[in-house]
Amino acid sequence: MKPFKLQVVLDHRQRLEDLAQQKLSKAMSEEQNICARINKAQEHIESLSVEYEERQRKGMLSHEFMLYENRIEHQRHNLTLLGWEHKKAQDFVHQCREELADASKNKHLLAKLKEKKLADIEQELKHKEMNELDEMTILRCFKDDV
């Protein structure tokens, strides 16, 4: 029976680890994108608030007052939604990190198994070689005795 090649499985595990690494990288990029959007939304709320206060000091019409209030409330709502989106992105990044750790662990376990298997094969070959040397020595000694 032909021995099972562990290298094929090891290569597959390497590809799985690479895919998990790419997935994590993509998830982290998305999380950073959401953080940037959150920062931009916060800056926009701050600028609207400053502009609103300035306009209040100068005086404004009632419909302008309502427009500013609605716009600020809308931006706060968007910021809340982005916060939830950020939480989901963080959870996904955490999940991707766990998947990468599992893939890496599986690959390393298989690599150790391959090393052990190679060491076993080498030991078996040494044992066969020793048996052949012993047999040759016995035959030589037996031939000399005859």
Residue frames as a rotation matrix with the C-alpha (Angstrom) as fourth column:
MET 1
0.578 0.816 0.000 0.00
0.816 -0.578 0.000 0.00
0.000 0.000 -1.000 0.00
LYS 2
-0.168 -0.627 0.760 1.35
0.587 -0.683 -0.434 3.41
0.792 0.374 0.484 -0.99
PRO 3
-0.469 -0.031 -0.883 1.97
0.849 -0.291 -0.440 5.72
-0.243 -0.956 0.163 1.98
PHE 4
0.620 0.771 0.145 -0.32
0.784 -0.617 -0.066 8.72
0.038 0.155 -0.987 2.32
LYS 5
-0.387 -0.764 0.516 1.39
0.728 -0.597 -0.338 11.96
0.566 0.245 0.787 1.35
LEU 6
0.151 0.406 -0.901 1.04
0.909 -0.415 -0.034 14.48
-0.387 -0.815 -0.432 4.15
GLN 7
-0.795 -0.537 -0.283 2.49
0.392 -0.810 0.436 17.28
-0.463 0.236 0.854 2.04
VAL 8
-0.627 0.645 0.438 -0.73
0.406 -0.209 0.890 17.52
0.665 0.735 -0.131 0.01
VAL 9
0.397 0.785 -0.476 -2.77
0.819 -0.070 0.569 17.97
0.414 -0.616 -0.671 3.17
LEU 10
-0.084 -0.533 -0.842 -0.16
0.795 -0.545 0.266 20.35
-0.601 -0.647 0.470 4.58
ASP 11
-0.931 -0.222 0.291 -0.36
0.363 -0.659 0.659 22.45
0.045 0.719 0.694 1.40
HIS 12
-0.134 0.969 0.206 -4.15
0.539 -0.104 0.836 22.52
0.832 0.223 -0.508 1.73
ARG 13
0.432 0.243 -0.868 -3.87
0.898 -0.206 0.389 23.64
-0.084 -0.948 -0.308 5.36
GLN 14
-0.598 -0.708 -0.374 -1.46
0.618 -0.705 0.347 26.38
-0.510 -0.024 0.860 4.26
ARG 15
-0.746 0.404 0.529 -4.00
0.319 -0.481 0.817 27.59
0.584 0.778 0.230 1.69
LEU 16
0.313 0.898 -0.309 -6.70
0.723 -0.014 0.691 27.60
0.616 -0.440 -0.653 4.39
GLU 17
0.097 -0.372 -0.923 -4.42
0.858 -0.439 0.267 29.62
-0.505 -0.818 0.277 6.67
ASP 18
-0.884 -0.448 0.136 -3.69
0.443 -0.709 0.548 32.05
-0.149 0.545 0.825 3.83
LEU 19
-0.338 0.853 0.398 -7.41
0.434 -0.234 0.870 32.46
0.835 0.466 -0.291 3.14
ALA 20
0.479 0.482 -0.734 -8.07
0.863 -0.104 0.495 33.08
0.162 -0.870 -0.466 6.83
GLN 21
-0.379 -0.707 -0.597 -5.29
0.722 -0.629 0.287 35.69
-0.579 -0.322 0.749 6.84
GLN 22
-0.881 0.095 0.464 -6.82
0.323 -0.596 0.735 37.43
0.346 0.798 0.494 3.83
LYS 23
0.108 0.993 -0.052 -10.26
0.620 -0.026 0.784 37.35
0.777 -0.117 -0.619 5.44
LEU 24
0.294 -0.083 -0.952 -8.85
0.905 -0.296 0.306 38.89
-0.307 -0.952 -0.012 8.63
SER 25
-0.753 -0.645 -0.128 -7.05
0.548 -0.724 0.419 41.57
-0.363 0.245 0.899 6.65
LYS 26
-0.595 0.626 0.505 -10.24
0.338 -0.375 0.863 42.45
0.729 0.684 0.011 4.81
ALA 27
0.394 0.777 -0.490 -12.24
0.774 0.007 0.634 42.55
0.496 -0.629 -0.599 8.07
MET 28
-0.047 -0.497 -0.867 -9.67
0.840 -0.490 0.235 44.80
-0.541 -0.717 0.440 9.72
SER 29
-0.917 -0.262 0.300 -9.71
0.395 -0.696 0.599 47.11
0.052 0.668 0.742 6.70
GLU 30
-0.155 0.951 0.266 -13.50
0.451 -0.172 0.876 47.32
0.879 0.256 -0.402 6.90
GLU 31
0.420 0.256 -0.871 -13.32
0.908 -0.115 0.404 48.07
0.003 -0.960 -0.281 10.63
GLN 32
-0.531 -0.694 -0.485 -10.84
0.650 -0.702 0.293 50.88
-0.544 -0.160 0.824 9.95
ASN 33
-0.768 0.347 0.538 -13.13
0.344 -0.485 0.804 52.22
0.540 0.803 0.253 7.24
ILE 34
0.313 0.928 -0.200 -16.03
0.663 -0.063 0.746 52.31
0.680 -0.366 -0.635 9.71
CYS 35
0.123 -0.359 -0.925 -13.82
0.895 -0.362 0.259 54.07
-0.428 -0.860 0.276 12.29
ALA 36
-0.880 -0.466 0.091 -12.96
0.449 -0.752 0.483 56.70
-0.157 0.465 0.871 9.69
ARG 37
-0.371 0.834 0.408 -16.65
0.361 -0.275 0.891 57.15
0.856 0.477 -0.199 8.89
ILE 38
0.442 0.489 -0.752 -17.40
0.872 -0.039 0.487 57.50
0.209 -0.872 -0.443 12.63
ASN 39
-0.346 -0.663 -0.663 -14.70
0.747 -0.623 0.232 60.15
-0.567 -0.415 0.712 13.01
LYS 40
-0.905 0.049 0.422 -16.01
0.300 -0.629 0.717 62.01
0.300 0.776 0.555 9.97
ALA 41
0.053 0.998 0.021 -19.58
0.552 -0.047 0.832 61.88
0.832 -0.032 -0.554 11.32
GLN 42
0.306 -0.004 -0.952 -18.41
0.928 -0.220 0.300 63.17
-0.211 -0.975 -0.063 14.72
GLU 43
-0.742 -0.628 -0.237 -16.54
0.531 -0.765 0.364 66.02
-0.409 0.144 0.901 13.07
HIS 44
-0.654 0.575 0.492 -19.64
0.316 -0.383 0.868 66.85
0.687 0.723 0.069 11.02
ILE 45
0.380 0.796 -0.471 -21.83
0.786 -0.009 0.618 66.90
0.488 -0.605 -0.630 14.15
GLU 46
-0.047 -0.484 -0.874 -19.33
0.844 -0.486 0.224 69.16
-0.533 -0.727 0.432 15.88
SER 47
-0.935 -0.323 0.148 -19.17
0.348 -0.748 0.565 71.57
-0.072 0.580 0.812 12.95
LEU 48
-0.254 0.926 0.279 -22.98
0.445 -0.144 0.884 71.61
0.859 0.349 -0.376 12.70
SER 49
0.393 0.387 -0.834 -23.24
0.914 -0.069 0.399 72.32
0.097 -0.919 -0.381 16.42
VAL 50
-0.483 -0.646 -0.591 -20.74
0.651 -0.716 0.251 75.17
-0.586 -0.264 0.766 16.22
GLU 51
-0.902 0.184 0.390 -22.52
0.234 -0.550 0.801 76.61
0.363 0.814 0.453 13.20
TYR 52
0.041 0.983 -0.177 -25.89
0.669 0.105 0.736 76.20
0.742 -0.148 -0.654 14.94
GLU 53
0.203 -0.030 -0.979 -24.71
0.922 -0.331 0.201 78.02
-0.330 -0.943 -0.040 18.07
GLU 54
-0.804 -0.559 -0.202 -23.21
0.433 -0.783 0.446 80.79
-0.407 0.271 0.872 15.98
ARG 55
-0.670 0.628 0.397 -26.43
0.279 -0.283 0.918 81.18
0.688 0.725 0.014 14.03
GLN 56
0.249 0.765 -0.594 -28.43
0.892 0.057 0.448 81.24
0.377 -0.642 -0.668 17.29
ARG 57
-0.236 -0.420 -0.876 -26.31
0.755 -0.647 0.107 84.10
-0.612 -0.636 0.470 18.59
LYS 58
-0.985 -0.172 -0.032 -26.84
0.105 -0.730 0.675 86.07
-0.139 0.661 0.737 15.40
GLY 59
-0.234 0.969 -0.077 -30.51
-0.501 -0.188 -0.845 85.16
-0.833 -0.159 0.529 15.23
MET 60
-0.994 -0.035 -0.108 -32.35
-0.110 0.524 0.844 82.82
0.028 0.851 -0.525 12.91
LEU 61
-0.238 0.961 -0.141 -35.84
-0.889 -0.157 0.430 82.04
0.391 0.228 0.892 11.72
SER 62
0.129 0.369 0.920 -37.89
-0.800 0.587 -0.123 79.27
-0.586 -0.721 0.372 13.30
HIS 63
0.969 0.232 -0.090 -37.76
-0.238 0.761 -0.603 77.01
-0.072 0.606 0.792 10.23
GLU 64
0.247 -0.953 -0.179 -33.95
-0.488 0.037 -0.872 77.34
0.837 0.302 -0.456 10.21
PHE 65
-0.242 -0.250 0.937 -33.96
-0.968 0.128 -0.216 76.36
-0.066 -0.960 -0.273 13.87
MET 66
0.599 0.562 0.571 -35.96
-0.508 0.817 -0.272 73.22
-0.620 -0.127 0.775 13.04
LEU 67
0.855 -0.319 -0.410 -33.71
-0.274 0.393 -0.878 72.40
0.441 0.862 0.249 10.08
TYR 68
-0.153 -0.964 0.219 -30.58
-0.737 -0.037 -0.675 72.54
0.658 -0.265 -0.705 12.25
GLU 69
-0.116 0.188 0.975 -32.23
-0.890 0.417 -0.187 70.48
-0.442 -0.889 0.119 15.01
ASN 70
0.852 0.502 0.151 -33.37
-0.367 0.776 -0.512 67.84
-0.374 0.381 0.846 12.50
ARG 71
0.608 -0.691 -0.392 -29.98
-0.378 0.182 -0.908 67.73
0.698 0.700 -0.150 10.79
ILE 72
-0.353 -0.747 0.563 -28.11
-0.869 0.038 -0.494 67.32
0.348 -0.664 -0.662 14.09
GLU 73
0.155 0.493 0.856 -30.55
-0.737 0.635 -0.232 64.64
-0.658 -0.595 0.462 15.25
HIS 74
0.950 0.166 -0.263 -30.18
-0.309 0.605 -0.734 62.83
0.038 0.779 0.626 11.92
GLN 75
0.178 -0.967 -0.181 -26.38
-0.554 0.054 -0.831 62.90
0.814 0.248 -0.526 12.25
ARG 76
-0.350 -0.252 0.902 -26.59
-0.926 0.242 -0.291 61.55
-0.145 -0.937 -0.317 15.81
HIS 77
0.630 0.641 0.438 -28.81
-0.514 0.767 -0.383 58.74
-0.582 0.016 0.813 14.58
ASN 78
0.800 -0.412 -0.436 -26.30
-0.295 0.363 -0.884 57.96
0.523 0.836 0.168 11.80
LEU 79
-0.205 -0.913 0.353 -23.52
-0.807 -0.046 -0.589 57.99
0.554 -0.405 -0.727 14.40
THR 80
0.020 0.310 0.950 -25.48
-0.816 0.554 -0.164 55.48
-0.578 -0.772 0.265 16.50
LEU 81
0.939 0.344 -0.015 -25.94
-0.274 0.720 -0.637 53.24
-0.208 0.603 0.770 13.46
LEU 82
0.412 -0.872 -0.265 -22.22
-0.454 0.056 -0.889 53.49
0.790 0.487 -0.373 12.71
GLY 83
-0.250 -0.460 0.852 -21.51
-0.968 0.108 -0.225 52.52
0.011 -0.881 -0.473 16.32
TRP 84
0.506 0.500 0.702 -23.56
-0.485 0.839 -0.248 49.35
-0.713 -0.215 0.667 15.89
GLU 85
0.941 -0.204 -0.271 -21.86
-0.184 0.363 -0.913 48.68
0.284 0.909 0.304 12.56
HIS 86
0.048 -0.978 0.205 -18.47
-0.780 -0.165 -0.603 49.15
0.624 -0.131 -0.771 14.26
LYS 87
-0.032 0.010 0.999 -19.43
-0.858 0.512 -0.033 46.67
-0.512 -0.859 -0.008 16.99
LYS 88
0.880 0.385 0.278 -20.39
-0.178 0.810 -0.559 44.11
-0.441 0.443 0.781 14.33
ALA 89
0.687 -0.688 -0.233 -17.12
-0.334 -0.015 -0.942 44.74
0.645 0.725 -0.240 12.51
GLN 90
-0.154 -0.744 0.651 -15.16
-0.969 -0.017 -0.248 44.27
0.196 -0.668 -0.718 15.74
ASP 91
0.317 0.355 0.879 -16.98
-0.574 0.810 -0.120 41.00
-0.755 -0.467 0.461 16.40
PHE 92
0.996 0.060 -0.060 -16.23
-0.082 0.531 -0.843 39.85
-0.019 0.845 0.534 12.86
VAL 93
0.282 -0.959 0.011 -12.55
-0.673 -0.206 -0.711 40.75
0.684 0.193 -0.703 13.24
HIS 94
-0.152 -0.293 0.944 -12.47
-0.933 0.357 -0.040 38.76
-0.326 -0.887 -0.328 16.48
GLN 95
0.695 0.479 0.536 -14.11
-0.268 0.864 -0.425 35.80
-0.667 0.152 0.729 14.74
CYS 96
0.874 -0.415 -0.252 -11.61
-0.218 0.130 -0.967 36.03
0.434 0.901 0.023 11.86
ARG 97
-0.026 -0.913 0.407 -8.71
-0.928 -0.129 -0.349 36.10
0.371 -0.387 -0.844 14.33
GLU 98
0.086 0.128 0.988 -10.04
-0.677 0.735 -0.036 32.94
-0.731 -0.666 0.150 15.97
GLU 99
0.947 0.286 0.147 -10.42
-0.078 0.646 -0.759 31.26
-0.312 0.707 0.634 12.58
LEU 100
0.543 -0.824 -0.162 -6.86
-0.518 -0.177 -0.837 32.24
0.661 0.538 -0.523 11.66
ALA 101
-0.166 -0.595 0.786 -5.57
-0.982 0.172 -0.077 30.91
-0.090 -0.785 -0.613 14.99
ASP 102
0.453 0.420 0.786 -7.41
-0.380 0.889 -0.256 27.62
-0.807 -0.182 0.562 14.41
ALA 103
0.986 -0.095 -0.135 -6.11
-0.100 0.307 -0.947 27.32
0.131 0.947 0.293 10.84
SER 104
0.215 -0.969 0.123 -2.58
-0.775 -0.246 -0.582 28.07
0.594 0.030 -0.804 12.00
LYS 105
-0.067 -0.175 0.982 -2.87
-0.873 0.486 0.027 25.58
-0.483 -0.856 -0.185 14.85
ASN 106
0.776 0.431 0.460 -4.15
-0.168 0.845 -0.507 22.87
-0.607 0.316 0.729 12.51
LYS 107
0.813 -0.530 -0.241 -1.34
-0.281 0.005 -0.960 23.52
0.510 0.848 -0.145 10.04
HIS 108
-0.056 -0.891 0.451 1.31
-0.931 -0.116 -0.345 23.38
0.360 -0.439 -0.823 12.76
LEU 109
0.208 0.200 0.957 -0.14
-0.649 0.761 -0.018 20.16
-0.732 -0.617 0.289 14.19
LEU 110
0.969 0.186 0.161 -0.05
0.002 0.649 -0.760 18.58
-0.246 0.737 0.629 10.75
ALA 111
0.509 -0.857 -0.081 3.52
-0.558 -0.257 -0.789 19.82
0.655 0.447 -0.609 10.18
LYS 112
-0.163 -0.542 0.824 4.56
-0.970 0.240 -0.034 18.18
-0.179 -0.805 -0.565 13.47
LEU 113
0.568 0.438 0.697 2.77
-0.308 0.898 -0.313 14.99
-0.763 -0.037 0.645 12.44
LYS 114
0.944 -0.265 -0.197 4.66
-0.149 0.192 -0.970 15.04
0.295 0.945 0.142 9.13
GLU 115
0.088 -0.961 0.262 7.99
-0.861 -0.206 -0.464 15.54
0.500 -0.185 -0.846 10.95
LYS 116
-0.021 -0.036 0.999 7.15
-0.785 0.620 0.006 12.66
-0.620 -0.784 -0.041 13.29
LYS 117
0.869 0.396 0.297 6.19
-0.122 0.753 -0.646 10.45
-0.480 0.525 0.703 10.36
LEU 118
0.691 -0.686 -0.228 9.45
-0.381 -0.078 -0.921 11.28
0.614 0.723 -0.316 8.58
ALA 119
-0.150 -0.741 0.654 11.40
-0.981 0.031 -0.190 10.55
0.120 -0.670 -0.732 11.76
ASP 120
0.339 0.363 0.868 9.59
-0.513 0.844 -0.153 7.20
-0.789 -0.394 0.472 12.07
ILE 121
0.998 0.021 -0.065 10.40
-0.067 0.458 -0.887 6.31
0.011 0.889 0.458 8.46
GLU 122
0.310 -0.950 0.040 14.04
-0.685 -0.252 -0.684 7.28
0.660 0.184 -0.729 8.98
GLN 123
-0.129 -0.299 0.945 14.19
-0.925 0.380 -0.006 5.17
-0.357 -0.875 -0.326 12.14
GLU 124
0.704 0.459 0.543 12.64
-0.240 0.872 -0.426 2.24
-0.669 0.170 0.724 10.29
LEU 125
0.863 -0.443 -0.243 15.19
-0.220 0.105 -0.970 2.58
0.455 0.890 -0.007 7.47
LYS 126
-0.044 -0.901 0.432 18.04
-0.923 -0.129 -0.362 2.65
0.382 -0.414 -0.826 9.99
HIS 127
0.125 0.176 0.977 16.61
-0.704 0.710 -0.037 -0.44
-0.700 -0.682 0.212 11.63
LYS 128
0.962 0.239 0.134 16.41
-0.065 0.674 -0.736 -2.26
-0.266 0.699 0.664 8.27
GLU 129
0.545 -0.828 -0.134 19.95
-0.508 -0.199 -0.838 -1.18
0.667 0.525 -0.529 7.42
MET 130
-0.160 -0.585 0.795 21.21
-0.984 0.161 -0.080 -2.49
-0.081 -0.795 -0.601 10.77
ASN 131
0.505 0.418 0.755 19.42
-0.380 0.893 -0.241 -5.78
-0.775 -0.165 0.609 10.18
GLU 132
0.975 -0.174 -0.141 21.00
-0.081 0.311 -0.947 -6.08
0.209 0.934 0.289 6.72
LEU 133
0.170 -0.968 0.186 24.44
-0.783 -0.247 -0.570 -5.29
0.598 -0.048 -0.800 8.15
ASP 134
-0.033 -0.115 0.993 23.93
-0.850 0.526 0.032 -7.88
-0.525 -0.843 -0.115 10.89
GLU 135
0.818 0.407 0.406 22.80
-0.146 0.830 -0.538 -10.42
-0.556 0.381 0.739 8.34
MET 136
0.763 -0.605 -0.226 25.82
-0.289 -0.007 -0.957 -9.71
0.578 0.796 -0.181 6.11
THR 137
-0.087 -0.815 0.573 28.13
-0.965 -0.073 -0.251 -9.99
0.246 -0.575 -0.780 9.11
ILE 138
0.237 0.245 0.940 26.57
-0.585 0.809 -0.063 -13.32
-0.776 -0.535 0.335 10.10
LEU 139
0.987 0.149 0.059 26.85
-0.037 0.572 -0.819 -14.63
-0.156 0.806 0.571 6.55
ARG 140
0.443 -0.895 -0.050 30.49
-0.588 -0.249 -0.770 -13.52
0.676 0.370 -0.637 6.34
CYS 141
-0.195 -0.495 0.847 31.25
-0.965 0.253 -0.074 -15.16
-0.177 -0.831 -0.527 9.68
PHE 142
0.542 0.473 0.695 29.39
-0.346 0.879 -0.329 -18.31
-0.766 -0.062 0.639 8.65
LYS 143
0.946 -0.241 -0.219 31.27
-0.169 0.212 -0.963 -18.38
0.278 0.947 0.160 5.32
ASP 144
0.090 -0.970 0.226 34.60
-0.840 -0.196 -0.506 -17.99
0.535 -0.145 -0.833 7.14
ASP 145
-0.032 -0.043 0.999 33.72
-0.825 0.565 -0.003 -20.86
-0.564 -0.824 -0.054 9.48
VAL 146
0.832 0.430 0.350 32.99
-0.175 0.803 -0.570 -23.24
-0.526 0.413 0.743 6.62
